[in-house]
Structures are given as C-alpha cells and as structure tokens.
Amino acid sequence: MRIAAASPIATADRSLASQIAAQLAETNRASLRRLSVDVRDGAVTLRGHVGSFYEKQVALQACRLLAGIVRLIDAVEVAAVN
C-alpha cells in the first residue's frame, strides 16, 4: 500500500478500510478475509471471489453496518470453489 500525505479524507478512508477488514475477519469465513477493500472519498469497493451467494451477502451486510460509507460498490464474484 502506498501512503501519501495524510489529508483528513485519506486518513478517514484508511480508517474505514481497517474497520471493514475487521468486520470481514469477524465473520470467521476465510474467503471474506481475502476480499480486497478499496476506499476513496468514502466510496467502498469490495473485490474478490467467494464460494457462495450467501458469503457475498454476508460481506456486503458487514459493510452496511459501518458508519461513514458514502457508497458501496459490489465487485465480488461468486465462483465455485474447487
């Protein structure tokens, strides 16, 4: 991760990304801990692959529980785990 000058928005985005990562880790689902979280100006993008639609919904709901998210962009793909 590249760290630039700490503007208030950048600091808030990093804090929000950390909170989201913690929420996903609390689900105790390994596939959710591997999701990529990108936060820019309060807009959160979740990317990656999960094994079921249920896991995708758990990830999105974990994000919705947090304050400070301006927009939630779902780029999570459901892929069969081999």
ChimeraX attribute file (.defattr): number of C-alpha atoms within 10 A of each C-alpha:
attribute: neighborCount
match mode: 1-to-1
recipient: residues
	/A:1	3
	/A:2	3
	/A:3	8
	/A:4	7
	/A:5	7
	/A:6	10
	/A:7	9
	/A:8	8
	/A:9	12
	/A:10	17
	/A:11	13
	/A:12	17
	/A:13	21
	/A:14	17
	/A:15	14
	/A:16	24
	/A:17	22
	/A:18	14
	/A:19	15
	/A:20	25
	/A:21	19
	/A:22	13
	/A:23	19
	/A:24	23
	/A:25	17
	/A:26	12
	/A:27	15
	/A:28	10
	/A:29	14
	/A:30	11
	/A:31	18
	/A:32	25
	/A:33	18
	/A:34	15
	/A:35	19
	/A:36	15
	/A:37	16
	/A:38	17
	/A:39	23
	/A:40	17
	/A:41	13
	/A:42	20
	/A:43	15
	/A:44	22
	/A:45	18
	/A:46	22
	/A:47	17
	/A:48	17
	/A:49	20
	/A:50	22
	/A:51	15
	/A:52	14
	/A:53	13
	/A:54	11
	/A:55	18
	/A:56	21
	/A:57	12
	/A:58	15
	/A:59	25
	/A:60	17
	/A:61	13
	/A:62	17
	/A:63	21
	/A:64	14
	/A:65	11
	/A:66	12
	/A:67	10
	/A:68	15
	/A:69	19
	/A:70	11
	/A:71	14
	/A:72	15
	/A:73	13
	/A:74	14
	/A:75	14
	/A:76	21
	/A:77	15
	/A:78	15
	/A:79	12
	/A:80	9
	/A:81	8
	/A:82	4
